[in-house]
Every structure is written in C-alpha cells, then in structure tokens.
C-alpha cells in the first residue's frame, strides 16, 4: 500500500469521514473537473498550451479523492498503480504505443 494511501486512511478514520464509494467517485470527478477548469482557463481553452497551469492544492484534492476512493473500495492503490505500469509497459513493447487502441 502506498504511504499516501495509509495517510488518507488514517485521516478518514481520525475525522470519521468514511463515505460510500459512489460518493467518493463523484468527489473525484468534481476534483478532476476543477483541474480541467484550471487548465482550460490558463491555456485560453487550449489555444496557448504552454501557458497551461493547475493549482497544486487542486491536484492534492484530486489525489486525496482518488486515494479515499481506493480506500473505500478496499483497493491497494500501490498495487493498482504497479498493475497499470505493467500494462502500459506491455503495450509499448508490443505495439509501440501506450494507448489501448480502442
């Protein structure tokens, strides 16, 4: 398990902030939307990609929401990340590209 996930789990326990996974997923979606809003505004709707920026605290909020979702689903975020990295590595080795091609 990622140390960050342990920290989030302890925080949820300490503050009695556990919530159903569906709520956590909605929260994650909202936080990623805030990142997208920052990116959209800073890059002038993509017309100036070099100006793109997001607020560090907003990225932190999205990470918290993702790790809280993993915790509520009883998924080891570190193991999930390792699995994803292996998947991308295989795709790159087999197809030369990281995307799924779908």
C-alpha positions, 0 to 999 in steps of 0.5 A: 500500500502506498504511504499516501494511501495509509495517510488518507486512511488514517485521516478518514478514520481520525475525522470519521469521514468514511463515505460510500464509494459512489460518493467518493467517485463523484468527489473525484470527478468534481476534483478532476473537473476543477483541474480541467477548469484550471487548465482550460482557463490558463491555456485560453481553452487550449489555444496557448498550451504552454501557458497551461497551469493547475493549482497544486492544492487542486491536484492534492484534492484530486489525489486525496479523492482518488486515494479515499476512493481506493480506500473505500473500495478496499483497493491497494492503490500501490498495487493498482498503480504497479498493475497499470505500469505493467500494462502500459509497459506491455503495450509499448513493447508490443505495439509501440504505443501506450494507448489501448487502441480502442 
